[in-house]
Amino acid sequence: MSNNYLKPGIKIPSALAIIAITRSNPMTITVQIENPTTQANTYIVGMAVRLFVPYTYGMFQAHYLIGTIKAINGNTWTLNIDSSQFDPFVIPASGEQPATIAPNGSINLEYNNDTGKVPFQSYNNSGN
């Protein structure tokens, strides 16, 4: 029996800072990607995510909402959340805790290792 080599990768995608959220249906967010090699490919369409939006960012209605990524275009992502009636998103004065997006739930545990663009690596492509 031989050992299977797994490409190195982030096991749990890191939270990314949110720099803009639209008031629309579906919601569009813009994230800040510091390192495209290790962060951009850890989020994929179909992934469940949770928003963390502190009150000082205005759009407090989005705080702790869970959505699914429907489309990714660079650092602009579309989520299946209707934010059309939310308060506007604003960037507060410096020193505030950032608004962030992070993976949420077990829906994110099973993807194919062969693509090289997966949020979680597994031994046999079944999420273990």
N, C-alpha and C positions, 0 to 999 in steps of 0.2 A: 504494500500500500504506500502510495506517495503522498506527500503533503501538498495541498493546494496553496499556491501563493496568492494572497490577497493584496491588492494595491493599497498602499497607505492612504488613509483618508480620515476626515473628521467623523467620529462616531455619532455625535449629536450635533446638528448644525448650531452654530452660535447665533445668538440674538443679533439682529441688525437694527441700527438706528433708522427711524422713520423721519424723513425730512419734508414730506408733503403727503396730504391725503385730500382727495377730491370729495366734494359733496355731490355724489352721483350714484346711479344704480346701473351697473355694479360699481363698487368702490374701486378707485385706482390709488395705489400708494407708490411713493418713490422712496427707495431705501438708499442708505449710504453704504456702499460696498468698498471697504478699505483695501481688501486683497482679493481680486477677482479669481485668482487661482484656487484659493482655499475656501472662499465664501460663496461666490456666485453659483457654483455648481452644486451646492448642498441643498438648495431649494428647487423643487420641480413642480410642474403642473400636477394638480391632484392632491397636493400635500395640505394637511390641516395645519393652520397656524392660529396663534393667539396674539391679539394686539394688547399692548400696554401703553396707554395714553394718559399721562398725568393731567390733572385738572387744569394746570396752567397752560396747556396746549390748546385749550378751547374746545376741542371735539371730545368732551368727556364721555359722550354717549358711546364712543368706540372702545372705551376702556374695558378690557377683559373679554371683548367679543372674540368668538372663534369663527373662522371662515375657511374656505378652501381656495387655494390658488387656482384661478381659471386660465390665466395667461401670464407669460413673462416676456417682457421686451426690454432687455438690458436691466437697468435698475428700476424700471417701472413695472409694477405687477397689478393685475386685476384680481379682486377677490369677490366672492359671491355674497357680498354684504350691501344692503341698500343704505347708503349714507346721505341720501338726498335731503333728508329733513334734519340732519345733525347740525350743530354749531360749526362755524368755520374752524379749520385747523390753523393754528398760528405757532410760530417758533417763539418761545418766551425769552426773556433776558438770559444771558449766560449764567452758568452755575446750576441750572435746573437738571434734574434727572431726565435723560433722553426718553422720548417715545420710542418704543421698540416693537419688533415683530419676532416671534420665536415659534418653533415647531410645537404642535400640541397633539397629544393622544397617540394611541397605538395604531391608527391608520397609517402612520409614517414608518412602520417597522418592516415592511416587505417590499423590496425593489430588486431589480436584477443587477448583479455585480458586473455583468459583462459590458454595460454601457460606459462605466467609468464616471458617470454623472448621477450618482445616487446619494441620498442623504444618510443612509445607514448601510454599513457593510455587514454582510452575514456570511457564514461559512458555506451554506448550501442554497443560497437564494430564497430561503424560506423564513427569514427574520429571526433566526436564533443566534 
